[in-house]
């Protein structure tokens, strides 16, 4: 098993910066203010052939109230599940009461803890480190500068010395597990219940939930298993209207959310039943559609609503979400668990459809039947010809259709093709994309002239090269 390393410490001591260094990524959001990280974030790293798992955590200050208390609770859970704890302190700020409290907690838990003094760049590390011996940690402090990467590699190599390198079988098993599973992105506006839904699915308080918009700031990936099927849940930050986004950190949170949409297999769009469908929901759904991701819609906070209100919301969903009518709609309560279990069937069906593979002869047969039922229109005195079809990709499924004058196919006929193929192939939960390609017309003189000009240019270049070689001799 790979060792699990938890990064703990006060807010703004550089935990997320070190996390990015150890994982050689930019997964964790970093900004120059305290309290940016709120949930446990997991990442993988490797040094000298030894892989490890890193947990980034929120800060612990000892006087938490409200949401800060929930953040500290996530950090304490990370300490419990870690094999190694890297206790970060700020070399510039010096020793604080909060540092002493965290050190005491680590001693009481008997954890394998290392004291890491960060932000020692531009000064004598020995002078800065001397102050932190007062914490009474079992091992001597290690000075690093995570922002510049100074001494980070040497530190992690030293810490991992007691751990053996994995054999080839363990490496192969790790790679298999890493690439297995359905990636589910939970998306929506702020405060619609995304994190509550994630915790309900997992059956534990895995991410911070608080009655305040913008609680989740980063995209948190959480692998789990259900009924023998591997999944990865991605809890994302809520996306508000652009004019309401002012903090730099929130702008990066939105970028991480949009990246999560592109990287997931199935997006679960959470809509607040009490506020109904708003413009921002439609913009986000349009982005999912443009990204080609499979989609499941969850209308949350359904419990306790009047029958008239429920009927109005259902009518609104049918009317306004017609452009994603391929997606299953579920009416749920993430807080009480009502209807949450039914999401799995839709997620699995959407993933299966998105990753489907169809033989060329089957797609061509369907295309022939479609054309017989309703032929393409006549354009410029000639009828559009559609000859054969084959699959060009997955997630989303791409069907490539070859014929003549395909650039003149009207949008109405494209919709007809999409709806018919979706019905015959029983595709649910994912968009289908069509690519149309026209064959070369041997009687097109303009195209012939272009090819002849290209041949003449190549011939001239060859002649010039021969002349140059002769002159050198």
LOSESE-389845 format. One record per atom (N, C-alpha, C): residue in one letter; x, z, y. Coordinates in steps of 0.1 Angstrom, whole numbers, plus 5000, padded with zeros to 4 digits. Layout:
% LOSESE-389845
AXZY/...
END
This chain:
% LOSESE-389845
X500850004988/X500050005000/X500950005013/X500549925022/X501249925035/X501050055043/X502050105049/X501950225057/X501050205069/X500250305072/X499350295084/X499950385095/X500150315107/X500750385118/X499750395129/X499450525134/X498550545145/X499350575158/X498950505169/X499550535182/X498650625190/X499150745193/X498350845200/X499050895212/X498350945222/X498951005234/X497951005245/X498451055256/X497551055268/X497150915273/X496150905281/X495850775287/X496950715295/X497150585294/X498050505302/X499550545299/X499950575287/X501350595284/X501950475277/X501150365275/X501750245270/X501450225255/X500350275250/X500050265236/X499650115232/X498850055241/X498349915238/X499549825240/X500449845249/X501549765251/X502449765239/X502649885233/X503449905221/X502749835209/X501449855209/X500649785198/X500849635198/X500849575210/X501149425211/X502549395206/X503449485210/X504849455205/X505049465190/X504349565184/X504549585170/X503749485162/X502749425167/X501949325160/X502349185164/X503249175174/X503649045180/X502448965184/X501549025191/X500348955195/X499949005209/X498848955214/X498248995227/X496849045224/X496649105212/X495249135208/X494749255217/X495549345220/X495049465228/X495149435243/X494049475250/X494049455264/X494949555271/X495649515281/X496649595288/X496349585303/X496249695309/X496149695324/X496649825329/X497049825342/X497649945348/X496650045353/X495750095344/X494950205347/X494550275334/X494150395335/X493850485324/X492450455318/X492350465305/X491050465298/X490650325295/X491550225294/X491050085291/X490750075276/X491550135268/X491250125253/X490250245250/X489250205242/X488250305239/X487950315224/X488150215216/X487850215202/X489250205195/X489150235182/X490250215173/X490450065171/X491650015173/X491949875171/X493049855161/X492849775150/X493749765140/X494549635141/X495749635137/X496649515137/X497649525126/X498249405123/X499249405113/X500649355118/X501649415113/X503049375117/X503949375105/X505149325108/X506149315097/X507549325103/X508449405097/X509849405102/X510749425090/X511749335089/X512649345078/X512049335064/X510949255063/X510349245050/X509349345047/X509149445056/X508249555053/X507049545062/X505849515056/X504649505064/X504049645067/X503249655078/X502549785081/X501349755089/X500449855090/X499249845098/X499349935110/X498949885122/X499049965134/X497649995139/X497350115144/X496050155150/X496350195164/X495750115173/X495750145187/X494550235190/X494750335199/X493650435201/X493550455216/X492350525220/X492150565234/X492950685237/X493150725249/X493950835253/X493250975251/X494051075249/X493551215247/X494151295259/X493251355267/X493751435278/X493451585277/X492451615268/X492151755266/X490951805274/X490551735285/X489451775293/X488351665294/X488151605282/X487151495282/X485751535283/X484951455290/X483551465292/X482951335290/X481651325285/X480951205284/X481651105275/X481850985280/X482350875271/X483850905268/X484550975276/X485951015273/X486051095260/X485051185258/X484951265246/X484851185234/X484051075234/X483850985223/X485150915220/X485850875231/X487150805229/X488150895222/X488251015226/X489151115220/X488851135206/X487451135202/X487051145188/X487651035180/X487650915185/X488150795178/X489650815176/X490350875185/X491850895184/X492050995173/X491251105172/X491451205162/X491151145148/X490251055147/X489950995134/X491150905130/X491750835139/X492950755136/X494050845131/X494250965136/X495251055132/X495051095117/X493751115114/X493451165100/X493751055090/X493550925093/X493650815083/X495050755083/X495950805092/X497250745093/X498250805084/X499250735079/X500450785072/X501550835082/X501650765093/X502650795103/X501950795116/X502350895125/X501750905138/X502850885148/X502750785157/X503750775168/X503050835180/X503650945184/X503151025196/X503850975208/X503150905217/X503750845229/X503550935240/X504650955248/X504651025261/X505250935271/X504950965284/X505350885295/X506650945301/X507750875300/X509050925305/X509050935320/X508250855327/X508250865342/X507450985347/X506351005340/X505451115344/X505951255340/X506851255329/X507351385324/X506351455315/X506751575311/X505951655302/X504751715309/X503551705302/X502351755307/X501651855297/X500651915302/X499852015293/X499151935282/X498651815285/X498051735275/X499051695264/X500251665267/X501251635257/X501451755248/X501551875254/X501651995246/X500552025236/X499351995241/X498152005233/X498151915221/X498451785223/X498551685213/X499651725202/X500751765207/X501851815198/X501351925189/X500652025195/X500152135187/X499152085176/X498351995180/X497351935170/X498051865159/X499051795162/X499851725151/X500551825142/X501051925147/X501652035139/X500652095130/X499452125135/X498452195127/X497952105116/X497951975118/X497451875108/X498551845098/X499851885101/X500951855092/X501251705091/X500951625101/X501151485100/X502651445102/X503051335096/X504351275097/X504451215111/X504851295121/X504751245135/X506151225141/X506251115149/X507451085156/X507151085171/X508051145179/X507851155193/X508551035200/X507750945207/X508250825213/X508150845228/X509250845235/X509250855249/X509350705255/X508250665261/X508050535266/X508450525281/X508550405287/X508850385301/X510150445305/X511150425297/X512550475301/X513450365307/X512850255310/X513650145316/X514050185330/X515250145334/X515650165348/X516250305350/X516450385340/X516950525341/X517750555329/X518450675329/X519250715318/X518250775308/X518150705296/X517250755286/X517550905281/X518750935280/X519151075276/X518651185285/X518651155298/X518251245308/X516651265307/X515951145305/X514551155305/X514051225292/X514751195281/X514351245268/X514451395267/X515551455274/X515851595273/X514651685275/X513851645285/X512651735289/X511651755277/X511551645268/X510551655258/X510951725245/X512151775245/X512551865233/X511751985233/X511152025245/X510452145246/X509152145238/X508752015234/X507452005226/X507652065212/X508952075208/X509252135194/X508852045183/X508951915184/X508651825173/X509751835163/X509451805151/X510351815140/X511551725141/X511351605146/X512351495148/X512751485163/X513951435165/X514351415179/X513551295185/X513351305198/X512551195205/X513351065205/X512550955205/X513150825205/X512750755218/X513750705226/X513450645239/X513250495237/X512150445243/X511850295243/X511350255256/X511250125258/X510550065269/X509749955263/X508449985260/X507549895253/X507249765261/X507249775274/X506849665283/X507949555282/X509249595280/X510349505279/X510849485265/X510249565255/X510649555241/X511949625238/X512549705247/X513849765245/X513649875234/X514449865224/X514649965213/X513349975204/X512449885206/X511149895198/X511449855183/X512149745181/X512449695168/X513349795160/X514349855167/X515249955161/X514450075157/X513450115166/X512650235163/X511750215151/X511050105149/X510150085138/X510950065125/X512150005126/X512949995114/X513450125109/X513750215118/X514250355115/X513050435109/X511850415114/X510750495109/X510250445095/X510450315093/X510050265080/X511050265069/X512250325072/X513350325062/X512850385048/X512050495048/X511750555035/X510750465027/X510150365033/X509150285026/X509750165020/X509450145007/X510050025000/X509449895004/X510149785002/X509549655005/X508649614994/X507449554997/X506549514987/X507049404978/X506649404965/X507049294956/X506149174959/X506449064952/X505848934954/X504348944951/X503949014940/X502549034936/X501749094947/X502349204953/X501649274964/X501449184976/X502549104979/X502449004991/X501348904988/X501248854976/X500248754973/X498848814974/X498648934969/X497349004969/X496949024984/X497949064992/X497649095006/X497248975013/X497848855011/X497448725017/X496048685013/X495748715000/X494448674995/X493348755002/X493648885003/X492648975010/X492548945025/X493648905031/X493648875045/X492748765049/X492648665040/X491948535043/X490548535036/X490148645030/X488848645024/X487848705034/X486548665031/X485448735038/X484848645049/X483648685053/X482948625064/X483148695077/X483648625087/X483848685100/X482648675108/X482048795112/X480848815119/X481148865133/X480848785143/X480948825157/X479648875162/X479649005167/X478449065173/X478549045188/X477648965194/X477748935208/X476448955215/X476548955228/X475348985237/X475749035250/X474749065258/X474949125271/X475349275270/X475849335281/X476149475280/X474949565277/X475149665269/X474049765267/X472849715259/X473049615251/X471949565243/X471949635229/X472949705226/X473049775213/X474049715203/X475049645207/X475949575198/X476749685190/X477349775197/X478149875190/X477249965181/X476049995185/X475150075177/X474849995164/X474649865165/X474449775153/X475649775144/X476849765150/X478049775142/X478149905134/X477950015141/X478050145134/X476950155123/X475750105126/X474650105116/X475050025103/X475649905105/X476049825094/X477149895086/X478049955093/X479150015086/X478850155080/X477750215085/X477350355080/X478250465085/X478950435097/X479850545103/X479950515118/X480450615125/X480650605139/X482050535142/X482050405139/X483350335139/X483750295153/X482850265162/X483150235176/X482350325185/X482850335197/X482250425207/X480950365212/X479850455211/X478550425216/X478150515227/X477750465238/X477450545250/X476450475258/X475550555265/X474450495273/X474950445286/X475850345286/X476450305298/X476950155296/X476550065304/X476949925302/X478449915303/X479049825294/X480449805294/X481249905287/X480649975277/X481450075270/X482550015262/X482149905254/X483149825247/X483949735256/X485249745256/X486049655265/X486849555257/X487149575244/X487949485237/X487149435225/X487649325218/X487049275206/X487649355194/X486849435187/X487349515176/X486949455163/X487949415155/X487749365141/X487749475131/X486749475122/X486649585112/X486249515099/X487249515089/X486849465076/X486049565068/X485149515060/X484449605050/X483849515039/X483349585029/X482749515017/X481349565014/X480549475010/X479149505006/X478749414995/X478249484984/X477849414972/X478849314967/X480149354967/X481249274962/X481649164972/X481049144983/X481349044993/X482149105004/X483249035008/X484149075019/X483549025032/X483549115042/X483149075056/X484149135066/X484149075078/X484849135089/X483949135101/X483649255106/X482749265118/X483649265130/X483149195140/X483849185153/X482949235164/X483149365169/X482349415180/X483049365193/X482249305201/X482749245213/X482149315226/X482849285237/X482449335250/X481249255255/X480249315262/X479149245267/X479549155279/X478849045280/X479148945290/X478048945301/X478448975313/X477448975324/X477648845332/X476748835342/X476848715350/X478148715358/X478648595361/X479948585367/X480048665380/X479048655388/X479048715402/X479148875401/X478748925389/X478749075388/X480049125381/X480949035378/X482249075372/X483249085383/X483749205385/X484749235395/X486049285390/X486049375380/X487249425375/X488049325367/X489449325369/X490249235361/X490149255347/X490049385343/X489949425328/X488749365322/X487649365330/X486349305324/X486449155323/X487249085332/X487448945330/X488148915317/X489148995314/X489948975302/X489049005290/X488149105291/X487249145280/X486349025277/X485948955287/X485048835285/X485848725278/X487048705282/X487948605275/X488048645260/X488248775257/X488448815243/X487148785236/X485948815242/X484748785236/X484548645232/X484848555242/X484648415239/X485648365228/X486848425228/X487748385217/X487248435204/X486548545204/X485948605191/X484848505186/X484148455195/X483048355191/X483648235185/X484748185190/X485448065185/X486048095171/X486448215169/X487248245157/X486248305145/X485048335149/X484148395138/X483548275130/X482948315119/X482148215111/X480748215115/X480148345117/X478748355121/X478648455133/X477948405143/X477748495155/X476348555154/X476348685155/X475048765156/X474748795170/X473748725176/X473448735190/X472348845191/X472748955198/X471849065200/X471149055214/X469849055213/X468949045225/X468149175227/X468049225239/X467349345242/X465849315243/X465049365234/X463549345234/X462849395246/X463449505252/X462749565263/X462949485276/X464049415278/X464249335290/X463949195287/X463749155274/X463449015271/X464648925272/X464348795271/X465448695272/X465648655286/X466948675290/X467348645304/X468348525304/X468648475316/X469548355317/X470848375310/X471448495311/X472748515306/X472648505290/X471548545284/X471448525270/X471448375266/X470848295274/X470748145272/X472148085274/X472848135284/X474248075286/X475148115274/X475048235269/X475848275258/X475548195245/X474248175243/X473748095232/X474247955233/X474247905245/X474747765247/X476247755243/X476947865247/X478447865243/X478647865228/X477747945221/X477847945207/X477547815201/X476547745206/X476147615202/X477247515204/X477847515216/X478947425219/X480247455210/X480447575207/X481547615198/X481247575184/X480047545180/X479747505167/X479647615157/X479447735161/X479447855152/X478047865146/X477947915134/X476647955128/X476148075135/X474748085135/X474148185144/X472948255137/X472948385140/X471748465136/X471348545149/X470048545152/X469548615164/X468948745160/X469348855166/X468748995163/X468149045176/X466849055176/X466149115188/X466049265186/X466849335193/X467049485191/X466049565199/X466049695196/X465149795203/X463649755201/X463349715189/X461949675186/X461049785183/X461549905179/X460750015176/X460050075188/X458850115187/X458150185198/X457550095209/X457649955207/X456949865216/X455549845212/X454649825222/X453249795220/X453149655213/X451949635206/X451749515199/X451649395209/X451049415220/X450949305230/X452349265235/X453249365237/X454649335242/X455349255231/X455149305218/X455849235207/X455349085206/X454049065207/X453548925207/X454148845218/X454248895230/X454748825241/X456248785239/X457048885233/X458448855231/X458548745220/X457748755209/X457848645199/X457548515205/X456548505213/X456148385220/X457248335229/X457948425236/X459048385245/X460248335236/X460448395225/X461548355216/X461348205211/X460048185207/X459748045202/X459847945213/X459447985225/X459447885236/X460847855242/X461647965244/X462847945251/X464147925243/X463947955230/X465147935221/X464947815212/X464247725216/X464047605208/X465247525205/X466247535215/X467447455213/X468447515202/X468047635197/X468847685186/X467847725175/X466847635172/X465747665163/X466247665148/X467547635146/X468047635133/X468447785129/X468447875138/X468948015136/X467748095132/X468048185122/X467048285118/X466948395129/X465648445131/X465448545142/X464948675134/X465648785137/X465248915131/X464849015143/X463849095140/X463449195150/X463849325144/X464749395150/X465449515144/X465449635154/X465849745148/X466149865156/X467549915151/X468549885158/X469949925153/X470050085153/X469350145162/X469450295163/X468750355151/X467650305146/X466950365134/X467150285121/X467850175122/X468150095110/X467050005106/X465949995113/X464849905109/X465249755109/X465149695098/X465349545097/X466849505096/X467749605098/X469249565098/X469649505085/X469149565074/X469649515061/X469249365058/X468249315065/X467749185063/X468749085069/X469649135078/X470549035085/X471548975075/X471849045064/X472848995055/X472448865049/X471248855045/X470748735038/X470948615048/X470548625060/X470648525070/X472148485073/X472948595073/X474448575076/X475048495064/X474748535052/X475248465040/X474748325039/X473548305042/X472948165042/X473648075053/X473848135065/X474448055075/X475848025072/X476548125067/X477948095063/X478047995052/X477147995042/X477147905031/X476947765036/X475947745046/X475647615051/X476847565060/X477447655067/X478547615076/X479747565068/X479947625056/X481147585048/X480847485037/X479647425037/X479147335026/X480047215026/X480147155014/X480847025012/X479846935004/X479646815010/X478846715003/X479646585000/X479246524989/X479946404985/X479546284993/X480446194995/X480146075003/X478945994999/X478845974985/X477745894980/X476345964983/X476346094983/X475046164986/X474746145001/X475746165010/X475446145024/X475045995027/X475645905020/X475345765023/X473945735018/X473545785006/X472245765001/X471145825011/X471445945016/X470445995026/X470345905038/X471545855043/X471545775055/X470745645052/X470945585040/X470145465037/X468645495037/X468245605031/X466845645031/X466245665045/X467145725053/X466645755067/X466445625074/X467345525073/X467245395080/X466045325075/X465845325061/X464645255056/X463345315062/X463345445063/X462145515069/X461845485083/X463045475091/X462845455105/X464145385110/X464145255112/X465345185116/X465745215130/X467145205133/X467645225146/X467045115155/X467045135168/X466445035177/X467344905179/X466744805185/X467544685189/X468144695202/X469444665204/X470144675216/X470844545219/X470544495231/X471144365235/X470844255225/X469644255220/X469244145211/X469744165197/X470444275193/X470944295180/X470544435176/X470144455163/X469844585158/X471044665154/X471044795158/X472144885154/X472144895139/X473344885134/X473544895119/X474245025116/X473745105106/X474345225101/X474645205086/X475945195082/X476245145069/X476545265059/X477445355063/X477645465053/X478145585061/X478145705054/X478445835060/X479345915051/X480145995057/X480946095049/X481146215057/X481646325051/X481846455058/X483146455065/X483146495077/X484446505085/X484946635088/X484246745084/X484746885087/X483746985083/X484147115084/X483247225081/X483347325093/X482347415093/X482247525103/X482447475118/X481647385123/X480347345118/X480547215109/X479547185100/X479547065093/X479546945102/X480446845099/X480546725107/X480346605098/X479346525101/X479046405093/X479446285102/X480246205096/X480746085103/X479945965097/X479345885107/X478545775103/X479245645109/X479445545099/X480045425103/X479045315104/X479145225114/X478245115116/X478645025127/X477744955133/X478044875145/X477144915157/X477644895168/X477044935181/X476645085181/X477345165174/X476945315173/X477045385186/X477845325196/X477845395209/X476645375217/X475645285212/X474445265219/X473245335212/X473545425202/X472445495196/X471745595206/X470445585208/X469845675217/X469845825212/X469645915221/X469646055218/X468546095209/X467346025211/X466246055202/X466446025188/X467145915185/X467545875171/X468545965166/X469446015174/X470446115169/X469746245165/X468746285173/X467946405169/X467246385156/X466746265154/X466046225142/X466946235130/X468146185131/X469146195120/X469446345117/X469746425128/X470046565126/X469046635119/X467746625123/X466646695117/X466446655103/X466546525100/X466346475086/X467446525077/X468646515081/X469846555073/X469746705071/X469346785081/X469246925080/X468146965069/X467046895069/X465946915060/X466346885046/X466946765044/X467246725030/X468446805024/X469446835032/X470546915027/X470347065027/X469147105033/X468747245033/X469847335041/X470147285053/X471147355061/X470447445070/X470847575070/X470147675078/X471247755085/X470947795098/X471747885105/X473047825112/X473247695110/X474447635116/X474147505122/X474647465133/X474447325139/X475147225130/X474647105130/X475246985124/X475746895134/X476946845133/X477446755143/X477646615137/X477246515144/X477446375140/X478446305148/X479346235142/X480346145149/X480046005144/X479845915154/X479545775151/X480745685154/X481045595144/X482145505146/X481745365143/X482245275152/X481945125150/X483145055145/X482844965135/X483944885130/X484444775139/X485544715136/X486144615145/X485344485144/X485044415155/X484344295155/X485344175156/X485444095145/X486543995146/X486243885156/X484943875161/X484543765170/X484643815185/X485143935187/X485243995200/X486543935207/X486443835215/X487543775221/X488443865230/X487743955237/X488444045246/X489344135238/X488844185226/X489644265217/X490844185212/X490544055208/X491543975203/X492743945213/X492343925225/X493343905236/X494244025238/X493644145237/X494344275238/X495444285227/X495044245215/X495944255204/X497144155205/X496744035210/X497743935212/X498743975223/X498244035233/X499144085244/X500144195239/X499544285230/X500444385224/X501544325216/X501144225208/X502144155199/X503244085208/X502844025219/X503743955228/X504744055234/X504244175238/X505044275244/X506144325234/X505644345221/X506544395211/X507644285208/X507244155208/X508244045206/X509244045217/X508844055229/X509744055240/X510744175240/X510244295236/X511144405234/X512144385224/X511744315213/X512744285202/X513744185206/X513344085214/X514343995219/X515344055228/X514844145237/X515744215246/X516744295239/X516344365228/X517244445220/X518244365214/X517944245208/X518944165202/X519944115212/X519444075224/X520344025235/X521344135239/X520844255240/X521744375244/X522844395233/X522444385220/X523444415209/X524544305210/X524044175212/X525044065213/X526044085224/X525544135236/X526344155248/X527344265245/X527044365237/X527944475234/X529044425225/X528744335216/X529844275208/X530844195216/
END
